Amino acid sequence: MRGPGSGQALAMQLRIETFSNSRGGNAFFKAVTHPLAARAMRGLLTRLGHGRVAVYDPEGCVDGLSDLYDLSALDIAGCYVQDVTAIGRPVLGRAAQPVTEIGDSRARTVFVAAFDAERAITHVRHLLPAGAEAVSLDTIRLPDSLISNPRRYLDPLNFATNFAFFRDAAGLSTRLVTANYWAGYGAGEVTLWLLLFGAAGEVLAEWREAVAPGTASIVLDSRDIRRRFALSDFTGQLFLHVVGAVGHDVVKYALDTFGADARTCFSCTHDANSWPADFYAGLPAPDTGERVTLWVQNSQPCAIPPNAIGVNLMGDGAVRRIAAEIAPFASYALDVAELLPEARWPQQIEVRAGKYVVRPRYEVTARGRRRIAHVNVERTDLAPDPRIPELGNLLGKGYLLPAPVLPREIWRTQAMPTPMATTQRDLPVGLIVYDGSGHEAARHRFGRLTRSQSVAVELDEIINGAELASGYGHLELVYDFSQGGSADGWLHGLFRYEDRGSGHRAETSFGAHVFNTVITYKGEPQSYAGRAPGLSTRLFLRLGEAPHDTLCHLIYSASAPWHGTSATDLVLHDRDGREVARRRVAIPCSGSLYWRYHGLFDKSQRERAGAGAYVIVRDLTCRLFGYHGLLAGGGAFSLDHMFGF
């Protein structure tokens, strides 16, 4: 049953680090929350339940583990640590003692809360109580057949995993597309271990799937999976584990959702960002006639307690909570209007997620049509950076967020800045519009927005009747300090597109980066591989199956003047990764290129590429930012940003 919670303090968030912006993903978190580890944990807890247990916590992880798995039934004799500075601190509610005193515990079992624990056990074995057995988290290790690097269990490459919102129900289906980009880093055999969860968190199917050698495409279609396992309607999550990953532990994909009729549902979204966060933001309130559903999909092996997940209007501290408990790996559809009936577009909603869910999807239904998009991680570790307003001489526009202005005779565009850090109290933001040739067409000043101000602007009004010479272009959200204000580099925006004839909509959101300057600042311009600056492009463009066409909008943003034009190759590959055709295009600096698959590659090339084909956008001279989508009849289209590797 859904409904407002008590309004009291939010239940304790999970005490486990999932991701650090300085160190990356936490492999320990991935290791203990993997669905197979969750199964094995039941056996470990049973084993520990026979007699007194001393807990040795050499890495300070057991409290986080206890949030995921109930350790309260254990007869704990004491908790012990190795680090002198940790002595006396609470561990499982007890004052931690030095491990040198563990022999006094008279425990039957010593639980070592660590993986690859043999070395740690060897160091203290002589200190253990007489006859005590040492048991570690190595008992819940994944099978060797799922390990990419057997020499180091907590290597992030052993946990190249992610979740996908996956549905095949009521005439709706989903299609996940990516490529074996690990082959480009030298991977040999790559396989997928897959687990499909239903709405209640139950396992619907579990299987392994071989990936063709080389940079072959990977396609997982809900309709095929449903037939393969004789499933009925389902709405849930697909868990992906890439085995044999090299060079990249992040599983990226494009996810399309189709209705039986494209006029009712034709939408795409990005990968799920596999590290659960405390907060998410950028969830739009319903527009007139719309219903906004937030899909709360538990990515943890523990239940989400009642009132642990909350939502509030951005800038408003009044949090409304989900009163229901959500089972492990289950999916819960929250109608935003049930908790926030007063919310109206362009207001934004903040999600207090407690590290229980990966980047959630939301679904907007209106006038018989539906679209799907994602919210973004709201940072909790940022502070205003006083240097950013002073960087103009070196970094030009500095941090900027590019988004397409699609051909204006077909589509209208809205843009809205979105706070994306809990410390952002104001947003000094401007907007610049460029045509495809890189010429500035218009500027708009949002001013110094407060956290609670949600302002969406219509590009038609900003351009004010002026025509873009190319018919399309792009916009850039930038910092504008003309009225003062602070900045931290984590500038985000939501961009909404509507077909002028059909009313079909799509939306996408992303964050700012520094683009195309050799001067670096705090890891910017960001690089997909290696150190900053990132001054090259490798983007993946999934292609629609017949009869759908594919659109792509490539933007050559530059924080400071860079090469006059790009030297961009659009390389068509078949499903096995073999090159079929190549086109060289030149995009002006600060310009963009809108193109369609059926227009750039002729029929014979498309036939040779066949089903499962894809395009790699490659440029060694500059960093491009890209958006992609599909086109169907009746004005139906989809749009989201592309991913690179």
C-alpha positions, 0 to 999 in steps of 0.5 A: 500500500502506498501513502505518505509516511510518518514525516519523522526522521528518515530511517538510517541510510546504508552505512556502506561506501558505494562510490568515491569520486576520487577512487571510483567504485567500491568493489567490496560493496559490489562483492557483498551485494551480488545476488549470488553472494546474497544466496551464499550469505544465508549459509554463512549466517547459519554457520555463524549461528552455532555458538559464540562468535568473535567478530574481527573487522580489519577493514572497518566493513562489518557495520555496513555488512550488518545493514545489508544482512541481519546479524542481530541473531548472532551470539557476539562475544566481542568485536575486534580491530587492527587499527589502533585509532579504531579501538573504542569505536562502536562496531555492531554497537559494541566498543571495539577491542584490539585484536590482540585480546581476541583470545579472551573472548572464548568464542567458538567461531571467529568471523573475519569480515574480509575477502582474501582473508587468509593472510589476515587469519594467518597473522592472528591465528595464534591469538584465537581462542583455543579450538576456535574456527576462523570463518571469513567472507571468502565463503560467499565468494562468487564461483571461479567461473564468474571471476575475471581476475582470480589473483585479486578478488576485489578487483573492480573488473571482477564486478563489472555489473549493472542493473537495467529496468526491464519489462515485457508487459501490457504491450510494452517491451524493452531492448538493451543494446551495447557492444563488447567494448572490453575487446578493445582493451584486450579482453579474450572470451567475454560472457554475460551472467544474467539474472531477471527479477520480477516485480516482487524481487523473485528470480524469473530466469538465470542464465549465461550468454556468450558474447561473440569475439571482437567488438561485437554488438550485444542485444538483449530483447525482453520479447526474446527472453520471454519466449526463451523462458516461457514467461508471463508478463513481467516488470522488474530488473535485469542484473548483468555481470560481464565476465572477462572484462578488461580495461573498463568495469562499468557496464554501459548500455542504451535501453529502448522501450517500445509499445505495440503502437509507437504512438503510445510508447517509443522511448529510450534511456541511458545505463543505470549507473551501478552505484546506489547513492544517497540522493537523486535529483532532476525528477520533473513534477507532472505537467498538466495532464501528466502522471509521473511514476518513479520506479523505485527498484531495490538493488540491495539484498535487504528489504527497504524499510518503511519510510526509508525512501522519501521525496520532496520538492527541491529546496523544500525540507518537507519530505514525504515517504513511502510507507511500504516495505520494498523486498530485496531486488523488488520494484515499486511504482510510486505515483509522485502525485500520491506523495506530492499532490501539489507538485507541478511542472516546472518544479523539480523533485529530490529523491532521498534514496538511502543507497538502496537503488541505482539511478532510478527511472521515471515514466511520464504518461499523458494523452495516451503516450508514455516516455521514460528517462532517468534522474541523476546522482545528487552529490553530497561531497561538494562545496563551492569552488571560489576558483571557478569564477576566476578561471575564465582567462585560462578555461574560457567558458569553463564548465558547460553542458551541451544539448541539441536544438533539433531541427526546429521545423519539427521539434520544440525545445525546453531547457531547465537547470537542475540543482544536483548537489545538496550544497548548491544553494544558488545557481548562477546560470546562462544559456547560449544558443549556437547554430550548426555552423558554430555561430552564436544565435542567442543568449539567455540569462537565468540569473542567480537562481535559488535552490527552490527556483525551477525555471524552464525556458522555451527555445522559441522564445529565446531565439525570438523569431530568428532562424538558425541558418542550418535549421538546427544547432545546440545550446550550452548551459554555462555559469553566469556570475554577472549577479554573483553566486557560487559554483562547484562544476556540477552543473546539470540540466533537463532538456525536453523535446516535443514533436510539433505535430504529434505532441510526442515528447522525449527528455534527457538530462546530464551534467557539465564538463570542460570541453576541448582545451589542453589546460586541465582542472580537477580531472577536466576535460574528462577522459574515458581512459587515462588521465585528463585532458580528454581530447578524443571521441569514441561514442557508441551509436546503437541503430534501430531495427526496421522500420525505425530510423536512427537520429544522431546529434553530435555537438562540438563544444569548446570551452576555449577555441580549439581546432576549427573543424573536427575530423570525425569518422562515422564507422558502420559495423555489423553485429560481429564488429566488422567495418562495413562503411565509413563516412568522414564529416567535419563539424565546426568548432562550437557547431553541431551535426544532425544526421540520420542513419538512413540518410548517411548510409545507403540501402546496400550498406545498411543491408550489408550491416544487417540487424544488430549493426552499430556505428562508432563515432571516432575522432582523434582531434576533439571531444564530441558530445552526442545524443541519439534516438529512434524515429517512427511514424506518426511523429514518435521519436526517442532521445537520450545522450550517448555513451563512450568508452 
